[in-house]
Amino acid sequence: MVSQSGDGPTDDAPRGDLMELDLRLVRYFVAVAEELHFGRAAAQLYVSQPALSKQIRRLEEQLGEALLVRDSRHVTLTARGQQFLADSRRLLALSESMTRRAPQRGVSIAHVFELSTSRMVADAFARTEPDIPLREHSMDSITQLNALQQGRLDVAILRVTPRMLLAHPSGWRHRLLRLEPLVLVGAPGDPDEAAAPHASFDARPLHVFADPPDSGTYSAHGQYVTALEARLGLAMRWLGTPGAFSFCVAHVQRGPRDVRYLEFLSYAEKYAEVGMQTSWPLEVQPYYPWSLAWRADDVNPSTTTLIEVALALAEHSWLATDLEPARAPAWMPDDDPAWREHASGRA
């Protein structure tokens, strides 16, 4: 349609191929493209999986092209999807830069629920710099990395996975802090447990507090447990992630007496305080790698101080000695980046 004056188009005139992109849909697409799994992406975004699938279809309809190829088991990117992912990352980075608020005084750090590694780092920083505000949050490893890259966290303490390094090859740095042993916890009141400093993984049914692969909240911890199951050739009973440690204790106390639980040493020490026995594994000794991560472009002096405090704590305590030789052979997933980093640190 042409305007009556003949000197320009009306609002109804065609405007080429321009369209308005909804940044929310772009963020949804990036989450799915990086996870290549709708359930995990939905959990990360705090939306339902059907709602996420609907929004991705809406984006594809707006673009007039498929971005993803889906089947019952896999999600892959089309050629257009690969290009759109690269463009989307640049767009979201620019949007974040334009809307980012002035940095708050202090530094923000995340904990993986109630495990001790990040708590000890936070305590050491608070003793060193009592006048610098410390903002603390609770997040799993994957959520921490996303929050770090979005500027919602200054420092993350998480498990770095090969998938994270592949999806985010630049823009952040990480250093190994601790290799935390996993141990076996027996039910309370079991006389056999009291005399068992070591135990076999398959001597009793083995339970673990973790979200399974089909849960939609499968995490870096869950990926580790899957690899351990494959190494041991056994299937654990996955109990989900209850959140607060008190829920774990209550579950164990009212649970069956003939099972063991795979737990972090941080938690096992708390179980021992309420009368439960812990045992070192016989076949292999699993170690869970905790790393410190931060944005590569972060020049906040408070962040720098926290990094220095954390690395000093690791050097003088957690990483001061080799893996305990008196226990079973050390184990981590074969492709875990911590293997290479620990070996280079000991060279």
N, C-alpha and C positions, 0 to 999 in steps of 0.2 A: 504494500500500500504506500502511496506517495502522499505527502501532506498537501493541503490545499494551496499553500503558497508556492509549492514546487521547489522549495529550497532545502529540503531535508526530509529524512524518514520520520514517520510517526512512531509511537511506541510499539505499534503492531508490526513494524517492518522487520524482515529478517536481519539478524546480526551475525551471520557467519556461524562458525562452530564453537563460539565461546559459551561456557557454562560456568555456573557458580558451584564450586566444590565445597561440600560440607566437611570441615576439618575433623569433625567427630567420626565420620565415615572413613576418612583417610587414616585416622589413628586405629580404628578397628581393623582396617585392611593390613596395616603394618604389623599389628599384633599377630594376626593369622599368618601372614607371610613369613614372619620370623619364627613362629612356633611350628608352622605347617601342621597344625592340629587345632581344630575348632574348640575342643573341650578345654585345653590348656589356655588358649587365648581368651576364651570366655571367662575362665576363672581369674585370669590376670586383669581383665577389664571390669570384673564384677557385674557381668550381665549373663543372662541365660544363653545356652548354646543355640536354641532355636531363634532367639532374638538376634544374635550375632549373625547367623546364617542369613536371616532376612535382610539385615542391613548390608551385608556384602553383596547380595543379589541386587539390592537397590542401587548400590554404587556401580555395579557392572551394567545395569540397565541405563543409568545416566551416561556412562561412557560409551555404551553401544558395543562393548567388547568384553570377552571373558578374561578375567585376571587370574583365576584359579581353575585347576582341574581337580575334581573331587571324585573319589569312589569310596567304597565302604571301608577301606583301610588307609588310604593315603590322600594327602593334599599336596599338589605341586603347583608351581607357578607357570603360567603361559609366558611366551616371549614378551607379550604386552605387560603381563604382571611383573616381570623382572624389571622392565624399564620404569613402570609405575612405582615400584617399590623404591628404586633409587631416587626418583623425583619426589616421592612422598617424604622420604627422610629429609631431603633438603628443605622441602616446604615446611615441615613441622619444626625443624631447627630454626628456620627463619621466623616462624610464628612465635616460637618460644622466646627468641632473642628480642623480638619487638614488644612482647608483653611481660617480660620478666621484671619483677619488682626489684627495687634496690635491695641488695643483700642484707639480711638481718645480722646483727652482731652475734658472734658466737659460732657454734658448729653443730651440725645435726648428724646423728649416728643411729644405726639400726641394730637391733638384737634379733637373733633367731629364737623367738620365744624366750624361754628361761635358761638357755644354755650359758655356760660361764665365760666363754672366750670374750665376747663383746662386752660383757659386764666388767671383766677385769680390765679391759682396755679403757672403758669409760671411767672406772674408779681411779686408774693410774693417771688419766688426764685430769680428772677433777682435783687430785692431790697436787699435781704439777702446776695447774693453772686454775686455782679456785675462783678467780674473778671472771673467767670466761664462761658465759652461759653454754650449757650442754643440753641440746634438745634430743630426746631419745624416743625411738619408735620400735615397734615389733613387726617384722616382715620376714617372709621366707626369702631364699636366695634370689630367685628369679624376680620377685617383686622389688627387692632391693636394687638390683641392677637397673631396672626400669626407672625407679625413683631417682637413682643417682644420675642417670642420663637426662632426666627431665628437670634436674636441679632441685628436687625435693629432698635430697639427701646430699651431704657433703662427703661422708665416708660410709662405705658399706663393709660389713664383715660377713662373708658368704662363701659358699663353695663355687669356685670357678669351674665351669664345665666346657668341654670341647664345643658344644653347641653355642654357648655364649660367645666364645672367641670367634666362631665362624659368622655368627649373626652380627657381631659388633667388633669388627677388626681394628677399629681405631677410636680415639676420643676418650679412652680411659686407660688407667694403669692399675696393676695389681701386684701384690707381693704375698708370698706364703707366710702365714703367721704361726700356724699350729697344725700338727697332725694328732687329732684327738682319738684315742683308742675307743673302739666299741667293745662292750663286754656283755656277758650273759647274766641276767637277773633272775633269780629263783623266787617262787612264791613264798610268802611269809609262813613260818611255822613248819617248814619242811626240814626234818632232821638230816636228810641226805645232803642238803645244800650246805650245811654248816661245815662239813668235812670235805668240801669239793672246791679247792682253789682253782682247779682247771676243769673244764667240761667240754664235751663234744657237741658240735652244733646239732647233730642228728640224734642225740641220746633221748631227747624229748621233743614233743611238738614245739616249734619256735614261732613266737608271735612278735610283731613289730608294729609300733605306732607310726604308720605312714599311709599316705593316700595312694591307692593303686593306679596303674596306668589308665584305666577306663573311668576314673573318677571325675575327670575335668579339673582336678586340682593336683595332678601329678607334678611333682616338684623335682628340684635337683637332688634332694634327699631320696625321693622315690627312684630316680634313675640309678642312684648308687645302690640301693637295696636290690633292684632288678639285676644289676651286674653281679652282686654278691650271691644271689640265688643261683645264677648261671655258673659261677665259680664252684659253689658247693654242691651243685646238682640236687638241690632240694627246694621245696616251695614253702615259704613262710605264710602264716596267716596275717594278712594286712588288716589292721584295726582302725585305719583312718587316723587323722591328726586331731586330737581332742582340744588342742590349744593349751590351756593351763596345765601345768605339771600336776596340780592337785587332782585333776580328773584322771590322769594316768595312774597315780597312786591308788585312787579309789577303785579303778578298774582292776588293777592287779590284786588288791586286797580281797575283792569279792569274786575273783575269777577262779578257774580251776587250779588245783595244786600240782598237777603233773606236767606243767608247761614251763618254758623259760621265755624270757623277753630279751630281744636284742636292743641294747640301749647305749647311748653316749656315756662316757665316763662321768661327765658332768651330772647327768641324771642318776647314774648308778650310785654315786656318793650320797645323793639325797635319799634314794631308796634304802641304803644301808642305815641311815639315821632312823628309819621307822621299822627296822628289824628284818629287812630283806637281805638275802645273801647274794653276792656277786661272784662270778667266776671268770677267769681268763679263758678264751677259746683255745682249743687244742690244735685244730687243723691249720688255721691261718689266723693271724692277728689283723683284723681290719682297722685301718686308720682313716678317719674322716678329715679331709684337708680344709682348713679354714684360711681364707685369704683376706687381706685388706685391699680395698679398691677405692679409687677416687678419680675424679675427672682430670684429664690431662691438662686442661686449661685453667684449673682452679689455682688462683694466686692468693687466696685468703690466708693471712698469717695464722689464723686459728686452725684452719685445716692442716697447714704444714706442721704446726706443733703437735696436733693429734697424731698425724702420720709418724712423726719422729718418736713420740711416746710409745705408740703401738709397736713399731719395729724394734725399739730398744727392749721392750718387754719380751718380745718373741726371741730376740737374740740371746738374752740373758736367762731365759727360763725355758719356754717351750721348745725352741730349736737349738738349745745349748748342747744337747747330746744327740747321738744317733738314735734310731729306733731301737727300742729295748731288745737286746740280743737274747735275753733269757726267755722271752716268750716265743710263740709260734712265728713262722715266717711272716714278714709284713705283707699286707695286701691292700691295694687300691685298684680300681678299674684300670685295665691296661692302657687306656687312652687318656687317663687323668693327667692334666697338665702339672699337677703337683709332683709326680714322679720326677719329671725333668728338672723342675725348679729345686726340689730338695737335693737331687744329685749334684746340681751345679753349685748349690750353696755349701755342700760338704767338700767340694773339690779343693 
